[in-house]
């Protein structure tokens, strides 16, 4: 799952942060030594090497990802996930690959690291890798996304894909699983953005249309109530047009229209569609109570929107406090997150959320049993502001997570 202004793809609880070359000190985060240049940082679980530090040791505070610096990276996406019993098992049903991360570099190449059981690192093997390395044959890339066990990249309007393909999520018209190096998604030639869910994919066309492929049982392809089957080639999402941005969760999709409204479809067990029900929808529905939306973010089973007045609203899964409204209640319609101010980027896994703020800090909330909040403890936090993962002035611009318990900041 990718983390960016309009989407999250996020899926486990590892967080990476890019920080300025200054000493970092805060009451809830230990002081950090001077670094020669800005760096990307990660924390949380690390059983597959997804933190990118060359080890498989979990990290309760931010630590640098090897060889990645802020000035050289354009975007970072986390994929795969884990639960308490280990990496690469099921979280609420859908199978996830081992947690991994993908980075789009400023020169248009792509690097990946972490779990590789489904070939999601794109290097021709299925061997896990604890440090960033090039994805085979990719250059001139403009966008990336990471899903449950697969990844996507946009090259000149075409979409490339690699990794797991058990549900046709690679869109190549074949059932080869895994696909260990990038292949071309069929039919699409004018794509400007992509999103990846647990076992499906979405592409935003340059003309504002949407296309989807892969798993469809929850309605996540948006092909209508009568079409809940899997598809291994792109299909046009019904009933939406003039879409400006997308955000993709494990089993649901959010779409931002050019007028600032939000459409949603797919899995809705936790209320993540925001239409005051818990019924899955195979066709787009209107998210209630929010308009003038400027940015969308989809966590694994939740949704966030930033409005033009700077406020943040959230809905969906919240049994671990991951929405940040101070309760442990799932929300079927958007509620304001009153303690989150100045948010410029949001990402989240299945039970925690992280945000970059306009003062360069990172805050995190939700479950912390695996150290996924990055404050050096395993104490959970019910709302933003309780935990400062990185203090003001850290230079952080964006955050990302896997579907589970690993996080990144950069």
Secondary structure, DSSP 4 states (H G I P E B T S, - for coil): -BEETTEE--EESBBEEEE-SS---BTTB------SS-EEEEEE--TTSTT-SSS---EEEEEEPTT--GGGEEEEEEE--EETTEET--BTTB-----EEEEEETTS-EEEEE--TTSTT-SSS---EEEEEEPTT--SEEEEEE-SSEEEEEETTEEEEEE--TTSTT-SSS--S-EEEEEEPSS--SEEEEEE-SSEEEEEETTS-EEEEE--TTSTT-S-TT--S-EEEEEEPTT--SEEEEEE-SSEEEEEETTS-EEEEE--TTSTT-SS----EEEEEEPTT--SEEEEEE-SSEEEEEETTS-EEEEE--TTSTT-SSS---EEEEEE-TT--SEEEEEE-SSEEEEEETTS-EEEEE--TTSTT-BSS---BSSTTSEEEE-TTS----EEEEEESEEEE-
